[in-house]
Amino acid sequence: MKSIVEGVTSSRGTGASEEIIWQLTQIWQKLLNVSTVEPDQNYFDLGGDSSLAVHLFAAIESSFRVRLPLATLFEAQTIGELAEVIRHQAPVTDSIPDTNIPEDPTTNALTEIWQRLLGADHIEPNENYFDLGGDSSLAVHLFAEIEKVFKVKLPLATLFEAQTIAELSSMIRCKVPASGWSSLVPIQTEGTRPPLFFFHGAGGEVLIYRDLSKNLGLDQPFYGLQAQGLDGSIAPLTRVEDMVSLYVKEIRRVQPHGPYFLGGYCGGGTVAYEAAQQLHAAGEQVGMLALFDTFNWSKIGHHTTWTRLFHGGERLIFHAANILSLDSAGRRKFLGEKAEQLRNRIPVWKGILLTRFTRKSGRTDSKSRIMGQIWQANDRANVSYVPKPYPGRIIDVRPKKQYRMFGQDEHKWAELALGGQETIVLPVYPAGMLLEPFVKFLATALKETMDAAIRRCDATADTLNAAAR
């Protein structure tokens, strides 16, 4: 039988068709979250739907410079059939399609914004935002500019899926975010290992996990769960239990059944704890629950003026200790990331002040106001959350020193971890474990811990299978 690739021929030769099929296969695998796709497999049989089709055709436009109507899927439902349509629509060379797109008003306007924010004289449409020096603090201003100029609201997490001007331009023209609004953010979708699911902290964003994911390598799928309301279209949730009820549905859309590997930093660890509880209550196996510098906030109580001042002094000492423990190259990296972290906090502080000192108007058009509201809502939710004993094992990842106000045993997890607790102490002081270069220690420890958890899950599965025979 003649294969699809063999059957797609033209005066341009089979090379171009093979490259189109190869490129389409990469797009389908990413959008449909599958490891392999055959050229003759049906889009709808693989789980595709009309909402995903919007993003499929946006990716086709970006990669092949071909704009196809969504109705094309009624006539061409396989990669082979779509490749044939694309081949007839536009000339495609015998090399992998050029990712540059023709100049248009959207691309030109977006390029001007990037050049102004990044301080660059010239930027190509296929250059990567992060490679150009972009970071999460600049991203706040970038998406505020996009909303102002194009009247399109995109969540910051769009940068995980669209990191070039060409990709962002395509999404803006389609007037939709990369995957519609979703709490689930695919930070790294490739890899053969079980996926990791990490939860937002007080800020609601998951860009904080980008360096961790990068250091875990290309074989580790990594998803973040961001807070509802970041796009300003809906109010943030105010209870950890309600947040997790939403997040678990998103997680099970990617991975219907366990074992699940969960984690979070600071307040994100609290959300991960409740996610493990709800998944376990649903009869699912949780392979790993990793809490990074996370405490039982309900036990800490209110801060006095004295404790706040003392805490501020400790913070300065710990920052200095982190800096002094590094060589000159490490200090530059750490100070650069600390500066970025500070720039990220400024809009939040501004938003908290706006919320506190201005009249309630119901308006959500201020990005700073939205970020401030989300930070306050998440903080209150964490403090109000009273954790119940957890039937599984907890991985408690800590810095080598801790703030005095968090130092009591009742603030930690040993009494609640009915399946036991493993404590990992990293060679870093507080507020440094997610930042370069210290994040390498965290990534190494997490990988080793996850490997051990995978072995335990496999052993449990083998025991159950043997008992069933």
N, C-alpha and C positions, 0 to 999 in steps of 0.2 A: 504494500500500500504506500502511496506517495505521501510524504509528510507535508504539513502545512508550509514549513519553510521551503521545501522543494517545490511546492505548488505555487508559491508567490514569486512570479518572475516578471520581468519587464525589460524594456530596452536599456534600462540602467543596470541590469544584471542582478544577481541574487544577493550580492554583498550588501547593498542598501537595505533590502528587505530583511536580511538577517539582523542587521544592526537595529532596525526599527523594532523587530520582535524582541531583541535583547533588551532594548530600552523600555519597551512597554512591560515586559516581564518584571523589571525592577520596580516600575511604578505600581503595578498590580500587587506585587508582594508586599510593598510598604503600606498601601491603602487598605488592603484586605487582611493584613497581618497574617500572612501565610508564608511558609518557608519555600515552597515550590509551587509553580503554576505551569501547567502544560499549555502549549499554544492553542489547543482545541477545547480547553475547558471553558464552560459557560460562566459569564460574569455573575449572573443571578444565582446559579447553583453554588458558587463559592461564597455566597453571603452578601454580595453587592446589592445596593439599593439606590434609590434616586438621590438621596442626600450625599452619599459617597460619590455618585456619578458627577456631581458638581465639581468635586475636587479632582476626580479623574480627568475631566476634560480641561480643568485649569492646568494640571500638570502636563497634559498633552500639548496645550497651547504654548506653555513655557519651554518645553523640550524640543518640539518639532515646528514651531511657528505656524501651527495650523489651528484655526478656530472652527470647531465642529459643534453642531447643535446636539443637545442631550438626546434628541430622538434618534440619533445615530445608533444608540444602543439597541433599538428595536430591530435593526437590520444587521448589526455587527456586534455579536455578543461574546466573541472570543478574541484572544490576542491576535490570532492569525487573520481574522476577518477585519479587525480594526487596523492592523498593519497595512492591509490592502487598500483600505479607505484613505489612510494617511499618505500612502505612496502616490495615489492619484491626485491628492489635493495640493501637494507642494513638492518641489525638487528636494530630494534628500541625498546627500553625497554618500560615497562608499565608506566614510568614516562615521564615528559616533556623532550624532547630531550636535551641532554647535549650540551651546546654551545661551549665546547672546541673542537678544530679541531686537527687532527693528525699533528704531526710535519712535516714540509716540508721546503724547502729552503727559500720560501717567508716569511713564518711565523718566521723562525729563524732569518733571516736578519732584519725583521721589529722589532722583539723583541729586538735585539741588539741596534737598533737605539733608541727605546723608553727608554731602560735602561740607555743608555748614556746621552740622553737629560734630562730625569727625575731624574737622579741620583739614580736609584733603582737597587738593586742587583738581584731582581727576579720579573718578571711580568707575570701573567697568561694571556692567550689569550683573556679571556672574562672580564678582568678588564677595568674599564671606564677611559678614558684619563683624564677627568676633576676631577674625584675622586682621581686620583693619583697626582694631583697638576698641571696638564697641563693647560696652558692658551693660549691666542691668540698670544702672542709674541713668545712663544716656538713653536707654530704651524707653524709659518713662517719657522723656521729652520727644523722642522719635514718634511714639504712638500718639502723643498729644498733637503733634504737628500733622500726622496722617489724618487724625479725626478732624482737625481744623480745616485742612486743605481739601480732603476728599469726602468728608462727611461719612466716614466709615469707621466704626468702632471695632478694633481688633484687640484681643487680650495680649499681654506681654509674652505669654507662652507661645504665641505664634512664631517667635524667633527660633524655637526649636525645630519647626517644620519648614520655615521659609527664612533662610539666612542670607539671601542675596536680593539685590534690587529687582532682578528679573522675576524671582519667585513671589516677592511681595507685590510687585506690579500686577501680576496675573490675578492674585487674590483680590486686590483692590478693584480691578476691572469687573470681577465676578460679584463684587459687593457682598462677599461672605468671608468669615474667618477661615483659617486653614481646615478646620474640621467642625465648623459651627461652634457655638459655645459648649464646652465640656469641661468638667472638673478634671478629667483624666488627660494628662499631658504626656505624649510619647517623647521622652528625652533621648532614648536609644532603643530602637526596635529590633535591631539585628542581633543575632547570637543564638547559640544552642542551649545555653543554661536557662534554668527557670527564671522568670522575670522577677525583678524587685519592684515593690510598690512603696514609695516614700511619700509622706504626708507633709503638707505645709505647716509652718509655724504661725506666729502671730501676724506676720506680714501678709500671709495668704498666698504668696508666690512660691514657686518651686525652682526658680533660677538658682537658688542657693545650693542645689545639688548638682549643678553642671560639672564642677571640677571633680566631685566624687565619682560621677558616672564616667567621666573621661579617664580617670585613673583606674577604674575597674576593667577597662578594656572593651574591645569591640565585640567580644563574645558574650557580654552580659546585658541582656535587655533591661531597661530601666524606665519606670513610669513614675511621674509625680502626680499628686492629687492637690489641685489648687482650690482656693476658697471660692464658693459661690458669691457673686456680686462684684467681682473684680472689673467686669465690663460696665458696671453702673446701671445695668438693666433691671436689677432685682436686689432687694435688701440682703445683707449677709445673714447667715444662720447664726443663732445665738446659743445653741446647745451642742456639745460634742456628739451626743447620741444622734441628733438629727443630721449633723454633718456626715457622720459615718454611714448612716442609713443610705444617703445619696451616694457616697463614695464606693460603698460595697457593690452597689448596682453597676457602677462604672467599671470596677475591677472585674466583675464576673462577666462583663461583656467581652473583655479581652481573654480572661482565663476563667471558664465556667466553674471549674472545680480545683480543689487543692491538690497538693500542699501549696500554701501561700507563704511568701517570704516578704515580711513587712518591716518597716522601720520609719524613724523620724527623728529630727533634731529638736531639742528643747520642747516647745509646745506641740510640735509635730509628732514627738514620741507619745504624748498623751492621746492624740488622735489615733495613732497606730495601735495603742493599747486597746482602745475601745473597738477598733476594727477587728482585732484578733478575737475579742470577746464575741462580737456579733457573728463572725464567720464560724467560730467554734459552736455557738448556739444553733447555727444553721446546719450543723453536722459536718462541717468541712474541717480538713486538717490544716493547721497552721504550722509550717515547717520551721519558721524562724520569726521571732519578734525581737527586733534590735532597737533599743532606746538609747539615743545619743544625748548625754548631758540632760536627762529628763528627770523630773521629780514629781512627787505627789503634791501638786500645788495646793490642794485643799487643806493640807496640814501645815502650810508655811505661815499662814495668817497675814495680818496687816503690818505694813512697815511704818515705823515711827520716823520722825525726822532724823534721829540719831542713826538708825539702821540704814537709812538711805544714804547719809553722808559717809558712813563707814563702808557701805557697799561701793560707792563711787570711788573711794580711795583704793579699795582692793582692786577695782577694775583697772585703774591706772597702773598699779603694781604688776598685775598679771600681764597687761599689754607690754610693759617694759621687759618683763621676764621672758616673754615669747620672743621679743626682738633680740635680746641679748644672747639667747640660746642659738641664734642662727649665724651663718657666715654672711659676707657682704651680699652675695647673690640672693640668698634666702631672705635677707632683710628687705631687699628691694621688692621682691615678690610679695612678701607679707605686708609691707607698708602700702604697696599699690592696691592690694585687695582690701586693706583696712580703709583706705581712702575711698574706694568704691562703695564699701559698706556704709561709710558715713554719708556719702552723697545719696545713697538709697534711703537713709533714714530722714534726711531733711524734708522731703515731701510728706512723709508720714507725720513728723512733728508739726509741720505747717497745717496738715489736715486736721490733726487733733485739736490744735488751737482754733481753727476755723469752726469746728464742730462745737467747741466749748464756749466760744465767745461771740458767736453770731447767732441770730435768730434762726429757728428751725423754719426752713422754707420748702423742704421736700425736694430741692434741686440736687441733682447728682452729676452736674456737668463739670465739676471740678475734680480733676484726677487726684489732687492732694486730699480733698475732702473724702473721696471714696476710700483711699488708702488708709486715712486716719480712722474712718468708721470701721473698716475691716479689722485693723489692728486692735482697736478697743473691743470689738465684739469677740474676737478670738481670745484676747487676754481674759475677759470676763468669763467666757465659756470654760477656759482651762481651770480657772480658780474655782468655779462652781462645780466642776466635775468631781464626783466622789467615786474613785475606782473600786470595783469589787474584786475579790480574789480571782486570779486567773488560773485556769486549770493546767496551763502549759508551762513551758520554760521561758525565762526572760534573759536576754543578753543586755547587760547594763554596761554601756561604754562611757567611761569617765575620763576627764583630764586628771593629771597627776596631783593637782591641788584643787580645792573647791572654795567657793564663797562661804563665809562663816554662816550666813543665814540659811544655807542649804545643807549644812553639815550634820544634821541630826539623822539618826537611823530611821526614824519614822517618816522622813522625807523620801526615802528610797523604796525599793520594790521587794526586798527579801521576804517580808511577811506576806505579800500578796502573790508571790510566785509559787503556786502549789506544786508545779513541776520542776522546781529548782531554779536557781539563778546563777549565771556565769558573769563574773565581773571582769571587764577588760579595761586596763588603765593605760592610756596613751601618753607618750612623752611630750605633752603639750599642756599649756595652762588654759584656763577657761576662755571661751570665745575665739578659739583658734583652730579647732579640729577640722572645720570645713574649708579652710583657706590654704592656699599654697604657701609654703611647701609641706605643711603639716598634714594636709589631706592625704598624702601618700601613705602615712602610717595608718590612717583610718581605713583606707581602701584595702591595704594588706590584711589588716585585722578582720575586716568584714568578709573578705573573700575566704579566709581560712575558716571563719565561723560558719559561713554559708556552706562551704564544702562539708564540714562536719555535720551540719543539719541535713544536707542532702543524703549523706550516708545513713543517718538515723532513719530518715523517711524511707529509704530503700530497704533497710533492714526490717522496718515495720511492715512494709508491703510484702516482703518475702515471707515473713512469719504468718501474715494473714492468708496469703496464697497457699502456704503449706497446710494450714489448718483447714482450709476449704476443700482440699483434695480428699 
